[in-house]
Amino acid sequence: MKDEYFQEEATFLEEARARAERGGLSAQEWREAYATLVDNYENLLKVVQVLTHQATQLESKLEKARAQLELQRKALSHEVEDLEKQVQYQQKEVHKKAQERDILYDRMGRTRLMLIVLFAVLLVIVAFAAYYIFIDTDQMIDFVKRLRGIKDGT
């Protein structure tokens, strides 16, 4: 970093140290060195001012970016919370629907069993009726007479 920036100032500093070690500078040399020092200081001050201004702007942009990121983080956090609530609600609804389905399947099973029993009873009745109608018609006639209260000889 030292090599990239302020090379002129670094060179002047080395020369100034060398002069100070040598000693014996005339008043004119001191004036020239001082004038160069003031010029370099002025240039350095301008560079520092520009850099400070740029750093301030960058810091301001960074703070704005941080604030925006914080707002976005909060918004995402709220959105995640809302989505979690929706998922929980949907899970409850699915669970409720599954319970309703189980209840319906249970009812269907009982209804199916009742239909099977009714069908079996009906089949037995039809079988008895067919037996008496087609196979044992005399006994059927006697049964019908008894139901109507008719006696055999009348």
Secondary structure by P-SEA (a helix, b strand, c coil): cccccaaaaaaaaaaaaaaaaaccccaaaaaaaaaaaaaaaaaaaaaaaaaaaaaaaaaaaaaaaaaaaaaaaaaaaaaaaaaaaaaaaaaaaaaaaaaaaaaaaaaaaaaaaaaaaaaaaaaaaaaaaaaaacccaaaaaaaaaaaacccccc
